[in-house]
Amino acid sequence: MHLAATAIVCSLRQHGEHGAIARLLTAEAGLLAGYVRGGRSRRLRPVLVPGNIVAADFRARTVDQLAALTVELSHSRAPLLGEPLAAAAIDWVTTLTAATLPEGQPYPSVHSALDGLLQAIELAPAASGWAPALVRYETLLLTSLGYGGLDPTHDLATALRRNGNAIDDHLLAGPRAAGISAVRERLVERLTRAFG
């Protein structure tokens, strides 16, 4: 298997002394995991920040094998990590994406929506400019995974609460769920303070 694609970094996990396993979202092949040799090095750590856009090259002998992955930075969102609200939003949407999408299945609308949301977080002068897009992204992800039918609402607090309940009930299960839900709780708490 060989795939070269532009991708959004969604998660990174240490593997061995120097390597890392990255999960990237591509438009063509969906969420893919790959082993990055030296992924914990000074050179690659700033590249493999969730939310960054990279030129990725996946190579594996078989489809079932974890691919060797090389990456080059295309667009960095690392400066946003110094802003608590933007950092919490990026952390939440990339964590949710990595935790819920099945690997190797294309979801072009989810990829496009995540890319648009990350751009909105980066460019909007305040959270009020991107918070509604975050709610729409969560709703799209729920719908794409078969849990649609949520009634639209214009009240941000109601939409966040409704989506949070649906995500907890349908998408997050098992021992990892508590940690992932905590990421969202931090974001909702910060949004509530910002709009309070």
C-alpha positions as CSV (number, residue, x, y, z in Angstrom):
1,M,0.0,0.0,0.0
2,H,1.3,3.5,-0.9
3,L,-0.7,6.7,-0.3
4,A,0.6,10.3,-0.6
5,A,-1.9,12.8,0.5
6,T,-2.5,16.0,2.3
7,A,-3.8,15.2,5.8
8,I,-4.9,16.8,9.1
9,V,-3.0,15.5,12.2
10,C,-5.6,14.2,14.6
11,S,-3.6,12.4,17.3
12,L,-0.1,11.3,18.3
13,R,0.9,8.5,20.6
14,Q,4.5,7.7,21.7
15,H,5.8,4.3,20.4
16,G,9.2,3.0,21.5
17,E,12.0,5.3,22.5
18,H,11.9,7.7,19.6
19,G,8.9,6.9,17.4
20,A,5.3,7.8,17.4
21,I,2.0,6.5,15.9
22,A,0.1,9.4,14.2
23,R,-3.5,9.2,13.1
24,L,-4.2,11.5,10.2
25,L,-7.4,12.4,8.4
26,T,-7.2,12.4,4.6
27,A,-10.0,13.3,2.2
28,E,-9.2,10.3,0.0
29,A,-8.8,7.4,2.5
30,G,-10.3,8.7,5.7
31,L,-8.5,8.3,9.0
32,L,-5.2,6.4,8.7
33,A,-2.5,5.5,11.3
34,G,1.2,5.3,10.6
35,Y,4.4,4.9,12.4
36,V,6.7,7.9,12.3
37,R,10.3,7.1,12.9
38,G,11.8,9.8,15.0
39,G,8.3,11.2,15.7
40,R,9.4,12.5,19.1
41,S,12.4,14.3,17.8
42,R,12.9,18.1,18.0
43,R,12.4,18.3,14.2
44,L,9.1,16.3,14.0
45,R,7.4,17.3,17.3
46,P,6.3,20.7,16.0
47,V,5.1,19.1,12.7
48,L,2.9,16.4,14.4
49,V,0.8,18.8,16.4
50,P,-2.9,18.0,16.2
51,G,-4.6,20.4,13.9
52,N,-1.6,20.9,11.6
53,I,-1.8,20.1,7.9
54,V,0.9,17.8,6.6
55,A,2.0,16.3,3.3
56,A,1.9,12.6,4.3
57,D,3.4,9.6,2.7
58,F,2.1,6.2,3.9
59,R,3.9,3.0,2.9
60,A,3.1,-0.6,3.9
61,R,3.6,-4.0,2.4
62,T,0.0,-5.0,3.0
63,V,-3.2,-3.2,3.8
64,D,-3.3,-4.8,7.3
65,Q,0.2,-3.7,8.3
66,L,0.8,-0.4,10.2
67,A,2.2,1.9,7.6
68,A,5.5,3.7,7.8
69,L,4.7,7.3,7.7
70,T,6.8,10.4,6.7
71,V,5.4,13.9,7.0
72,E,6.3,17.4,5.9
73,L,4.6,20.4,7.4
74,S,2.2,22.2,5.1
75,H,0.5,24.5,7.5
76,S,1.1,25.0,11.3
77,R,-1.6,25.8,13.8
78,A,0.9,25.5,16.7
79,P,0.7,29.2,17.5
80,L,-2.9,28.7,18.5
81,L,-1.9,26.4,21.3
82,G,-1.0,29.5,23.4
83,E,-4.6,30.6,23.3
84,P,-6.6,28.5,25.8
85,L,-10.0,28.5,24.1
86,A,-8.6,27.8,20.6
87,A,-6.3,25.2,22.0
88,A,-9.2,23.5,23.8
89,A,-11.3,23.5,20.6
90,I,-8.6,22.0,18.5
91,D,-7.8,19.4,21.1
92,W,-11.5,18.4,21.3
93,V,-12.3,18.2,17.6
94,T,-9.1,16.3,16.7
95,T,-9.4,13.9,19.7
96,L,-13.1,13.3,18.8
97,T,-12.3,12.6,15.2
98,A,-9.4,10.2,16.0
99,A,-11.5,8.4,18.6
100,T,-14.7,7.9,16.6
101,L,-14.0,7.5,12.9
102,P,-13.3,4.0,11.7
103,E,-9.9,3.7,10.0
104,G,-9.5,3.5,6.2
105,Q,-13.1,4.6,5.3
106,P,-13.3,7.9,3.5
107,Y,-15.6,10.6,4.9
108,P,-14.9,13.5,2.5
109,S,-17.6,15.8,4.1
110,V,-16.1,15.2,7.6
111,H,-12.6,16.0,6.3
112,S,-13.8,19.2,4.6
113,A,-15.8,20.2,7.6
114,L,-12.9,19.6,10.0
115,D,-10.6,21.6,7.8
116,G,-13.1,24.5,7.6
117,L,-13.6,24.4,11.4
118,L,-9.9,24.5,12.0
119,Q,-9.5,27.5,9.6
120,A,-12.4,29.3,11.4
121,I,-10.7,28.7,14.8
122,E,-7.5,30.1,13.4
123,L,-9.0,33.1,11.6
124,A,-12.0,34.2,13.7
125,P,-11.1,37.1,16.1
126,A,-13.2,35.5,18.9
127,A,-14.9,32.1,19.8
128,S,-18.3,33.5,18.7
129,G,-17.0,33.3,15.1
130,W,-16.2,29.6,15.3
131,A,-18.3,28.1,18.1
132,P,-21.4,27.5,15.8
133,A,-19.2,25.7,13.3
134,L,-17.9,23.5,16.1
135,V,-21.5,22.5,16.9
136,R,-22.2,21.8,13.2
137,Y,-19.1,19.7,13.0
138,E,-20.1,17.6,16.0
139,T,-23.6,17.2,14.4
140,L,-22.1,16.2,11.0
141,L,-19.9,13.6,12.7
142,L,-22.8,12.1,14.6
143,T,-24.9,12.0,11.4
144,S,-22.0,10.5,9.3
145,L,-21.7,7.7,11.8
146,G,-25.4,6.9,11.8
147,Y,-26.7,8.9,14.7
148,G,-28.5,11.7,12.9
149,G,-31.9,13.2,13.5
150,L,-30.9,16.0,15.9
151,D,-33.2,18.9,15.7
152,P,-31.4,22.2,14.8
153,T,-31.3,24.9,17.4
154,H,-29.9,28.4,17.4
155,D,-29.1,28.4,21.1
156,L,-25.4,27.5,21.5
157,A,-25.6,26.2,25.1
158,T,-28.5,24.0,24.2
159,A,-26.8,22.7,21.1
160,L,-23.5,21.9,23.0
161,R,-25.5,20.1,25.7
162,R,-27.5,18.1,23.2
163,N,-24.5,17.1,21.1
164,G,-22.5,16.2,24.3
165,N,-25.2,13.9,25.4
166,A,-25.5,12.3,21.9
167,I,-21.7,11.9,21.7
168,D,-21.5,10.3,25.1
169,D,-24.4,8.0,24.4
170,H,-23.5,6.9,20.9
171,L,-19.8,7.5,20.1
172,L,-17.8,7.2,23.3
173,A,-17.7,3.9,25.1
174,G,-15.2,1.9,27.1
175,P,-12.4,3.0,29.3
176,R,-11.1,5.8,27.0
177,A,-14.4,7.6,27.1
178,A,-13.8,9.3,30.4
179,G,-10.6,10.9,29.2
180,I,-12.1,12.0,25.9
181,S,-15.2,13.4,27.6
182,A,-13.0,15.4,29.9
183,V,-11.4,17.1,26.9
184,R,-14.9,18.3,25.8
185,E,-15.8,19.4,29.4
186,R,-12.8,21.7,29.5
187,L,-13.8,23.2,26.2
188,V,-17.5,23.7,27.2
189,E,-16.4,25.2,30.5
190,R,-14.2,27.7,28.7
191,L,-16.9,28.5,26.1
192,T,-19.4,29.1,28.9
193,R,-17.0,31.5,30.6
194,A,-16.3,33.3,27.3
195,F,-20.0,33.8,26.5
196,G,-21.1,34.0,30.1
